[in-house]
Structure formats: structure tokens, C-alpha cells
Amino acid sequence: MAELSAGERDHLDATEFAFPKERKEPLENAAHVRNAVARFRQVKDVTDAERDAAWHRIERAAKKFGVELQEKSWRELKASN
């Protein structure tokens, strides 16, 4: 997966992140969607409601980019992720 430069990341709209307020976990391609799922539990200082909203954004991006999610909810993610 190609990493985003700081400038590229700064130019992304907040809606292109799983966690827009924190600008964490960009969702602009399939690789980043998979990465957002893998790192989901590593995002700190967010509420369960914010996690619910982030998961919905991930689901939409996964559908858009053809990524199959094994989990139906972020609560199914392993704690080690």
C-alpha cells in the first residue's frame, strides 16, 4: 500500500477518514480500507458512538472498493488489532 504524504493526507476531505474528527484511518482505496479495519482498535480517545459511525463509514468504503469484511460490527474485531 502506498503511504500518504502529509500533504496528500491534508488534502483529503474529512469524510474520507473512518474517524474524521481525528483524521485517522483514511478510506480512499481498498488497501486503506483493509488497513483501517486492522488498526481500528488502536484508535484512542473515541467513544463507542464514534466507533459505530466509523464502522459504518468503513462498511460503505469496503462496498465501494470491493473489500469483503468478515466482521459485521467493530465489536467482533479481536482486541489485539
N, C-alpha and C positions, 0 to 999 in steps of 0.2 A: 504494500500500500504506500502510495506517495504521501509523504508528510506535507502538511500545510505550512507554509512560511507564516511568520507573524503578520505580514501584510495581507496574504491571502485570507487568513483567519479573520482579520479585522474587517475585510470587505464582505464577509458572509453576513447575510441578514440573520437576526436573532432567531427567526423561525426555522433556520437551518440547523439548529442545535437541539439535541434532546433536552438539555437544560438551558433554555435561552437566557434566563436571568444571570446565570453563572457563566454563560457562553462555553459550556462543557459538552463534549461529545458531538462533533459535527456530523451531519447526516446527508452529505451531498453526493454520496455514491455507495455502492454495495459494500465495499471494503470498510468504509467508515461506519456503516450500519452494524456490520458484524463486530467491529471494534467497540462500538457504543454498548452493545449487549455484553461483551466480555468485560468491560470496565464499569458497568452500571453500578455495581455495589461499592465501587471505590469513590464515587462522588460523595463528598462530605457536606454536612450542614444544609441538607434539604429535607423537607417534610415528606411524609408519605403521600400527601396530596400532590406535591411537586413530582414525586416519583411516578405516581399514577399518570399524570399528564405527560411526563417524559416518555413513559412506556407507550402511550397512545401515539406520540409522535414517531417513535421507533417503529411501531407497527405499520403506520402509514408509509414511512420511508422504505421499510422492508418490502411492502407490497409494490411500491413504485419501482424498486430496483431488483425485484425478483429474488429476494432473500427469504428463505424459509426459516421461520422461527420455531424452535422446538417447544418453547415455553409459551403458555397462554397469558402469563402475568409475570411481572418482575419479581413477585414473591416466590416464584418457582426457581429463580436463579440460585445457584449454590452460593453459600456465604463466602467461599474462597474467591469468587470472581471479583 
